[in-house]
Amino acid sequence: MPNPSPASARGSESSQKILRTLVTTVGTLAELRNELGIDHGKSERSAALARHARLALNATVTVAEFVLDTWQARIELGQLVAPGN
C-alpha cells in the first residue's frame, strides 16, 4: 500500500493502524450479523440494542466510504479503469 502520509512517518503509521482496525471491523461486523442478524430465515426480532445497530451501521458506512473513495482516487490516478471504459 502506498504511504498514506508521505510527509509524516508517524501519520503514515497511524493511518496503517486505522486501516488494520478496519479490516478487523469488517470481520467482526460479519460475526455480529451472523449472531444477531434477522435474515437466514429468522423470524424473531433481533436482540441487538439500537445503539449497537447504529454502531454497526456507522462502521459499515465508514468502511464503504473509504473503499469507494480509494477506488475513485485510483481511477483518477490511472491505476484502475473506470467501469464502462
Secondary structure, 3 states (H helix, E strand, C coil): CCCCCCCCHHHHHHHHHHHHHHHHHHHHHHHHHHHHCCCCCCCCCCCCCHHHHHHHHHHHHHHHHHHHHHHHHHHHCCCCCCCCC
